[in-house]
Amino acid sequence: MFAALSFVGGRRRQRGEGDREEGKRSNRRVEAVGSTEMSDLDRQIEQLKRCEPLNESEVKALCLKAMEILVEESNVQRVDAPVTICGDIHGQFYDMKELFKVGGDCPKTNYLFLGDFVDRGFYSVETFLLLLALKVRYPDRITLIRGNHESRQITQVYGFYDECLRKYGSVNVWRYCTDIFDYLSLSALIENKIFSVHGGLSPALSTLDQIRTIDRKQEVPHDGAMCDLLWSDPEDVDGWGLSPRGAGFLFGGNVVTSFNHSNNIDYICRAHQLVMEGYKWMFNNQIVTVWSAPNYCYRCGNVAAILELDENLSKKFRVFEAAPHESRGVPSKKPAPDYFL
């Protein structure tokens, strides 16, 4: 859908000074945008905050700008503290507004979102486009990494494709957005100490440098290292196990211990699994799951959480509930999904 950009995953932003230099270049690139264009972007952000979708031509232009920024980011994107980490959103736009009420607005708060922006909820279009617009406007204040639902195949089954078709009358916006999915980073590294990923680990990967060599600009494969990062789950198993999801693996505490030691990291932060309490530590605090979609699918009754890290990496979980019913819009009728991925 878009003209191809030259790209090899993981060749950028691998070391501290280079990261900061590229961040400055990214800022300069956005600052170089004309004042009229920047005011248009601010207007679009305010429009999206009202849960009003952009028109198709605006979506195309926004995605092209986002692609220029995302193509420069590494498969293991460097993130500086302080930062607030958010798990799955799944198109629950009004609950994401609650998240911003709790955590603070971007750019005042530096955010890292761990993927699964779309599907299941009623407002995947507005949710993803707002996050993307914030990324273009404040590229060094918000980091978006890919989840297993940032996929052409998955979104055709779990709602995003149908939502785009219903709201725009064609699949063009879906194509623009799914092309952007291919450019999202696969993981992030906070102050070289906290590895953040949507799903989990892979038997094909033991080091961060191996992740940096993946060519990520593609649809999520059905198996292999890239697939595993987005699909795998921690479980009380010894070593590796088959995943009931049909993609990725289950991995045990000994796998996490080895990975953390080999890469000199303190712990892994991931999303991907519903946690009724909003967050869950496993394996002696070596890995934590953060879930940020309260009352998942508008029926699960769970609370949600975000993880705030200060400049010293001290942790504070903020737990929040779903947006009150009276603050929500009225979505078009949509059947509830039969089972969860």
C-alpha positions as CSV (number, residue, x, y, z in Angstrom):
1,M,0.0,0.0,0.0
2,F,2.9,2.3,0.8
3,A,6.1,2.7,-1.2
4,A,8.8,0.4,0.3
5,L,11.4,1.8,2.6
6,S,14.9,0.3,2.8
7,F,14.9,-1.6,6.2
8,V,16.8,-4.3,8.0
9,G,15.4,-4.9,11.5
10,G,17.6,-4.2,14.5
11,R,20.4,-2.3,12.9
12,R,19.6,1.0,14.6
13,R,19.6,2.3,18.2
14,Q,21.7,-0.4,19.7
15,R,23.9,1.6,22.0
16,G,23.4,4.5,24.3
17,E,25.0,7.4,22.6
18,G,23.7,6.3,19.2
19,D,20.2,6.0,20.7
20,R,20.3,9.5,22.0
21,E,21.6,10.9,18.7
22,E,18.9,9.1,16.7
23,G,16.3,10.4,19.2
24,K,17.5,13.9,18.5
25,R,17.3,13.3,14.8
26,S,13.8,12.0,15.2
27,N,12.8,15.1,17.1
28,R,14.4,17.3,14.5
29,R,12.6,15.5,11.7
30,V,9.2,16.1,13.4
31,E,10.1,19.6,14.4
32,A,10.9,20.3,10.8
33,V,7.3,19.7,9.9
34,G,5.7,23.0,9.0
35,S,3.7,24.8,11.6
36,T,0.5,24.4,9.6
37,E,1.0,20.6,9.4
38,M,1.8,20.5,13.2
39,S,-1.4,22.4,14.0
40,D,-3.3,19.9,11.8
41,L,-1.7,17.1,13.9
42,D,-2.7,18.8,17.1
43,R,-6.3,19.2,15.8
44,Q,-6.3,15.5,14.8
45,I,-5.2,14.4,18.3
46,E,-8.0,16.5,19.9
47,Q,-10.5,15.0,17.4
48,L,-9.4,11.5,18.2
49,K,-9.5,12.2,21.9
50,R,-13.2,12.8,21.3
51,C,-13.4,9.4,19.7
52,E,-14.0,10.9,16.3
53,P,-12.2,9.0,13.5
54,L,-10.1,10.8,10.9
55,N,-11.0,10.8,7.3
56,E,-9.3,8.3,5.0
57,S,-6.8,10.8,3.5
58,E,-5.7,12.0,6.9
59,V,-5.2,8.4,8.0
60,K,-3.0,7.7,5.0
61,A,-0.9,10.8,5.6
62,L,-0.6,10.0,9.3
63,C,0.6,6.5,8.6
64,L,3.2,7.7,6.2
65,K,4.6,10.1,8.8
66,A,4.6,7.4,11.4
67,M,6.4,5.0,9.1
68,E,9.3,7.5,8.7
69,I,9.7,7.5,12.5
70,L,9.2,3.8,13.2
71,V,11.6,2.6,10.5
72,E,14.4,4.2,12.5
73,E,13.6,2.3,15.6
74,S,15.4,-0.9,16.7
75,N,13.8,-4.3,17.2
76,V,15.0,-3.8,20.8
77,Q,14.0,-0.1,21.2
78,R,15.9,1.8,23.9
79,V,13.6,3.6,26.4
80,D,14.7,6.0,29.1
81,A,13.2,6.2,32.6
82,P,11.0,7.6,34.0
83,V,8.4,5.7,31.9
84,T,4.9,4.2,32.4
85,I,4.3,0.7,30.9
86,C,0.9,-0.3,29.6
87,G,-0.4,-3.7,28.5
88,D,-3.1,-4.7,26.1
89,I,-5.8,-2.1,25.2
90,H,-7.8,-4.0,22.6
91,G,-9.8,-1.1,21.2
92,Q,-11.3,-0.2,24.6
93,F,-11.0,3.5,23.8
94,Y,-12.9,4.9,26.8
95,D,-10.9,2.7,29.2
96,M,-7.7,4.0,27.6
97,K,-8.9,7.5,28.4
98,E,-9.2,6.3,32.1
99,L,-5.6,5.0,31.7
100,F,-4.5,8.5,30.7
101,K,-6.4,10.0,33.6
102,V,-4.5,7.7,36.0
103,G,-1.1,7.9,34.4
104,G,-1.1,11.5,33.0
105,D,-1.3,12.8,29.5
106,C,1.4,12.3,26.9
107,P,3.9,14.1,26.6
108,K,3.9,15.0,30.3
109,T,4.2,11.2,30.9
110,N,6.6,9.1,29.0
111,Y,4.7,5.9,27.8
112,L,5.6,2.4,26.6
113,F,2.7,0.4,25.2
114,L,3.3,-3.3,24.8
115,G,1.0,-4.0,21.8
116,D,-2.5,-5.4,21.2
117,F,-4.0,-2.0,20.5
118,V,-6.8,-3.4,18.3
119,D,-9.4,-6.1,18.1
120,R,-12.3,-7.1,20.4
121,G,-13.2,-3.6,21.6
122,F,-15.6,-1.3,19.8
123,Y,-13.1,1.5,19.0
124,S,-9.9,-0.1,17.6
125,V,-9.7,2.6,14.9
126,E,-9.8,5.5,17.2
127,T,-7.5,3.8,19.8
128,F,-4.7,2.9,17.4
129,L,-4.9,6.2,15.5
130,L,-4.7,8.3,18.7
131,L,-1.6,6.4,19.8
132,L,-0.1,6.7,16.4
133,A,-0.8,10.4,16.2
134,L,0.8,10.9,19.7
135,K,3.8,8.9,18.4
136,V,4.2,11.3,15.4
137,R,3.7,14.4,17.5
138,Y,5.9,13.3,20.4
139,P,8.2,10.5,19.1
140,D,10.5,10.4,22.1
141,R,7.7,10.4,24.6
142,I,5.7,7.3,23.5
143,T,7.0,3.9,22.4
144,L,4.7,1.4,20.6
145,I,5.7,-2.2,20.2
146,R,4.0,-4.9,18.3
147,G,1.5,-7.4,19.8
148,N,0.2,-10.6,18.3
149,H,-3.0,-8.8,17.3
150,E,-1.0,-6.3,15.2
151,S,-1.4,-8.8,12.3
152,R,-3.4,-8.9,9.1
153,Q,-4.6,-12.5,9.7
154,I,-5.6,-12.0,13.3
155,T,-7.4,-8.6,12.7
156,Q,-9.5,-10.2,9.9
157,V,-11.0,-12.5,12.6
158,Y,-11.2,-10.5,15.8
159,G,-12.8,-7.2,14.7
160,F,-10.4,-4.6,13.4
161,Y,-10.9,-5.4,9.7
162,D,-14.7,-5.4,10.1
163,E,-14.6,-2.1,12.1
164,C,-12.6,-0.4,9.4
165,L,-15.0,-1.6,6.7
166,R,-18.0,-0.5,8.7
167,K,-16.6,3.0,9.6
168,Y,-15.0,3.8,6.2
169,G,-16.9,1.7,3.7
170,S,-13.6,0.2,2.3
171,V,-10.6,-1.7,3.5
172,N,-8.1,1.1,2.7
173,V,-7.7,2.3,6.3
174,W,-7.2,-1.3,7.5
175,R,-4.4,-1.7,4.9
176,Y,-2.7,1.6,5.9
177,C,-2.8,0.5,9.6
178,T,-1.7,-3.1,9.0
179,D,1.2,-1.8,6.9
180,I,2.3,0.3,9.9
181,F,2.1,-2.9,12.1
182,D,5.1,-4.2,10.2
183,Y,7.2,-1.3,11.3
184,L,6.5,-1.5,15.0
185,S,9.4,-2.6,17.2
186,L,9.4,-6.1,18.6
187,S,10.5,-5.2,22.1
188,A,12.0,-2.4,24.3
189,L,14.9,-2.2,26.8
190,I,14.4,0.3,29.6
191,E,17.7,1.7,30.9
192,N,19.4,-1.5,29.8
193,K,17.8,-3.3,32.8
194,I,14.1,-4.1,32.0
195,F,13.3,-6.1,28.9
196,S,9.8,-5.4,27.6
197,V,7.9,-7.5,25.1
198,H,4.3,-8.3,24.3
199,G,4.4,-12.1,24.7
200,G,7.6,-13.7,25.9
201,L,10.7,-15.6,25.0
202,S,11.7,-18.0,22.3
203,P,13.9,-21.2,22.2
204,A,15.5,-19.7,19.1
205,L,16.7,-16.6,21.1
206,S,19.1,-16.4,24.0
207,T,20.4,-12.8,23.6
208,L,19.1,-9.4,22.8
209,D,21.5,-9.1,19.9
210,Q,19.8,-12.1,18.3
211,I,16.5,-10.2,18.5
212,R,18.2,-7.2,16.9
213,T,19.0,-9.2,13.8
214,I,15.4,-10.2,13.0
215,D,13.9,-8.6,9.8
216,R,10.6,-7.4,11.4
217,K,9.1,-5.8,8.3
218,Q,6.7,-8.6,7.6
219,E,3.4,-10.1,8.6
220,V,3.8,-12.0,11.9
221,P,5.0,-15.5,10.9
222,H,3.2,-18.7,12.1
223,D,6.3,-19.8,13.9
224,G,9.9,-18.9,14.6
225,A,11.6,-16.3,16.8
226,M,9.5,-13.3,15.8
227,C,6.3,-15.2,16.3
228,D,7.4,-16.4,19.7
229,L,8.2,-12.9,21.0
230,L,4.6,-12.0,20.3
231,W,2.8,-15.2,21.3
232,S,4.6,-17.0,24.1
233,D,3.6,-17.2,27.8
234,P,5.3,-17.9,31.1
235,E,4.0,-21.0,32.8
236,D,5.0,-23.4,35.7
237,V,6.8,-25.8,33.4
238,D,10.4,-27.0,33.3
239,G,12.1,-25.5,30.2
240,W,9.8,-25.2,27.2
241,G,6.3,-26.5,26.5
242,L,3.7,-26.5,23.7
243,S,1.4,-23.5,23.8
244,P,-2.4,-24.1,23.8
245,R,-2.7,-21.0,21.7
246,G,-1.3,-22.9,18.7
247,A,1.6,-20.4,18.3
248,G,4.6,-19.5,20.5
249,F,5.7,-21.6,23.5
250,L,5.2,-21.9,27.2
251,F,8.4,-21.2,29.1
252,G,9.4,-21.9,32.7
253,G,11.2,-20.1,35.4
254,N,14.6,-21.7,34.6
255,V,14.3,-20.2,31.1
256,V,13.6,-16.7,32.5
257,T,16.5,-17.0,34.9
258,S,18.9,-17.9,32.2
259,F,17.7,-15.2,29.8
260,N,17.9,-12.5,32.4
261,H,21.3,-13.6,33.5
262,S,22.7,-13.8,30.0
263,N,21.5,-10.3,29.1
264,N,22.2,-8.7,32.5
265,I,18.6,-7.5,33.0
266,D,16.7,-7.2,36.2
267,Y,13.3,-8.6,35.0
268,I,11.0,-9.0,32.0
269,C,7.8,-6.9,31.6
270,R,5.2,-8.4,29.3
271,A,1.4,-8.3,28.6
272,H,-0.6,-10.7,26.4
273,Q,-2.5,-12.5,29.2
274,L,-5.6,-11.4,31.1
275,V,-4.8,-10.8,34.8
276,M,-7.8,-10.2,36.9
277,E,-5.8,-8.1,39.4
278,G,-4.2,-6.0,36.6
279,Y,-0.7,-7.3,37.1
280,K,1.1,-10.5,38.2
281,W,4.6,-11.4,39.2
282,M,6.1,-14.9,38.5
283,F,9.3,-16.8,39.2
284,N,10.5,-14.8,42.2
285,N,9.8,-11.4,40.6
286,Q,11.8,-12.2,37.4
287,I,8.9,-11.5,35.1
288,V,5.7,-9.5,35.4
289,T,2.5,-9.4,33.3
290,V,0.8,-6.0,33.0
291,W,-2.8,-5.9,31.7
292,S,-4.4,-2.6,30.9
293,A,-7.9,-3.4,29.5
294,P,-10.4,-3.3,32.4
295,N,-13.5,-5.4,32.2
296,Y,-12.0,-7.1,29.2
297,C,-14.4,-7.5,26.3
298,Y,-16.9,-5.5,28.4
299,R,-17.7,-8.7,30.4
300,C,-14.7,-10.2,32.3
301,G,-15.0,-8.0,35.4
302,N,-11.2,-7.5,35.8
303,V,-9.4,-4.4,36.9
304,A,-6.4,-3.1,34.9
305,A,-3.0,-1.8,35.8
306,I,-0.1,0.3,34.5
307,L,3.5,0.2,35.8
308,E,5.2,3.5,36.6
309,L,9.0,3.5,36.8
310,D,10.8,6.5,38.1
311,E,14.3,7.6,37.1
312,N,15.8,5.1,39.6
313,L,13.5,2.3,38.2
314,S,11.5,2.2,41.4
315,K,8.2,0.5,40.7
316,K,4.6,1.7,41.3
317,F,1.6,-0.1,40.0
318,R,-1.5,1.9,39.4
319,V,-4.7,-0.1,39.3
320,F,-7.9,1.3,37.7
321,E,-11.4,0.2,36.7
322,A,-13.3,0.5,33.5
323,A,-14.8,3.8,32.5
324,P,-18.2,4.5,33.9
325,H,-21.0,3.6,31.6
326,E,-22.3,7.2,31.3
327,S,-18.9,8.3,29.9
328,R,-19.0,5.9,27.0
329,G,-20.2,6.4,23.5
330,V,-22.8,4.2,21.9
331,P,-21.0,1.7,19.6
332,S,-22.7,-0.1,16.8
333,K,-23.9,-3.6,17.7
334,K,-21.2,-6.2,17.6
335,P,-21.3,-9.9,18.7
336,A,-19.1,-10.9,21.6
337,P,-16.1,-13.1,20.6
338,D,-16.5,-16.8,21.4
339,Y,-13.0,-17.3,22.9
340,F,-9.8,-15.5,23.7
341,L,-6.4,-15.3,22.1
